[in-house]
Amino acid sequence: MLSANFYITEFLASNSGGLQDGDGDTPDWIELFNAGASTADLSGYHLTDDRADLTKWAFPAGDGHRPCLNDGRRR
């Protein structure tokens, strides 16, 4: 169980020219805010929009600040 307290604070569901991934593509993205007092590693947690694929997008390991790009490449 996480001791952090996460909120989705921003998302972009149709990125047509904003934040780019490492390949120059502009995938959808979300921003999470941890309102808790401690850091948390989200590896092992997932996001999905498909009930048949509950592990569609895995959070990368680490507790640092980074964009969460949903580019389908699972990195």
N, C-alpha and C positions, 0 to 999 in steps of 0.2 A: 504494500500500500504506500502510495506517495505521501510524504509529509508536506509537500508543496500544495499550492492552491492556484490552479491554472484557469485562465479565462481566454476565450477566443476574442481578441480585441479588434482585429481587422481581417478581412479576407477579400480576395479578388477572384471572382469566378469566371471572368472573361478578360484575360490579360492580353491586350492587343498592342502593346508597345511600352509597357512599363518595365518592371524588374525582369532581368534576363538571367537564365541559368548559364552554366559553363559552356554550353554549345551555342549561345546566342539566341536560344528560343525564349519565348515569353509564356511559360506555363502559369496555370492558376497557382495561387499561394495563400497561406494563412499566416497570421501573427498571433502567437500565444504570449500571454503575460502571466508571470508567476507572482501572485500577491502574497505568497507565503514567505516565511523568514529564512527558509533554507533552499539551497539549490536542489535540483532533481535531474537525474538522467532519464530521459524518456525512451531509451532503447527498450524494445520489447512491447511498446505501445504502438497502435496503428490508427489510421483514419481510413474511412471507406465511404463510398456512395453505392455500394453493391452488397446486398445481404448475402449473396452467394460467395463473396470474396472478402471476408472480414479482416484480412491482412493485406489489403490492396496497396496501402502506402505505409511503410514503416518509418518511424522517426529514427534519424541517425543517432549513434551513440554520442554522448557528451552532454555537458550542462552549460555550454556557452551560448551566446547570442548569435543566431544565424537565421537567414530566411528559410522557411519551409516551403520549398517549391514542389508542386505536385506535377512533375514532368514525366511521370510514368517510368522513370529509369531506376527507381528503387536505390538511390544513392544518397 
